[in-house]
Amino acid sequence: MSDIDKKDQRICKKCLLRDFDEAAYEEQIRRFIEKLSPGDRVSHEEYEKRLLVCQSCESLVTGTCMKCGCYVELRAAGKNSRCPAKKW
Ligand code: SF4
């Protein structure tokens, strides 16, 4: 795929995660977090701390929390978001 083709490639809201390549998925997460207003977003340190907890949690499966069904990299970014197991 050429650079032009990649640039023009859009993320389809109806696509499954398996249809995304890894870079596109990370880009989607980054864009979502950037759209949160600073007041609604946790600090970078808090975000990383939360993800560290998720990474050692038995409920994490392929980026998804099996307790709530959320993608933890999205959920962990929100200031008002809580871990359903009260781990953060
Ligand atoms: S949000 Fe809570 S329950 Fe879900 S994977 Fe993270 S630490 Fe585990």
Boltz pocket constraint, residues with backbone or C-beta under 6 A from the ligand:
constraints:
  - pocket:
      binder: B
      contacts: [[A, 50], [A, 53], [A, 54], [A, 55], [A, 57], [A, 58], [A, 59], [A, 60], [A, 64], [A, 65], [A, 66], [A, 67], [A, 68], [A, 72], [A, 82], [A, 83], [A, 84], [A, 85], [A, 86], [A, 87], [A, 88]]
      max_distance: 6.0
